[in-house]
């Protein structure tokens, strides 16, 4: 990918970081969709609770 395209994409993206623990419901929803359609993409199972941190 051309560097200029990456730079433009980063500048135009509103990034907001948060911990995996805070984002767990959204992450689990995504993983559930993957598990139903492409289980091999996540190793055939959802991550354990410890995946999201303490």
Secondary structure as UniProt FT lines:
FT   HELIX           3..11
FT   TURN            20..23
FT   HELIX           24..37
FT   HELIX           39..42
FT   TURN            43..44
FT   HELIX           49..52
//
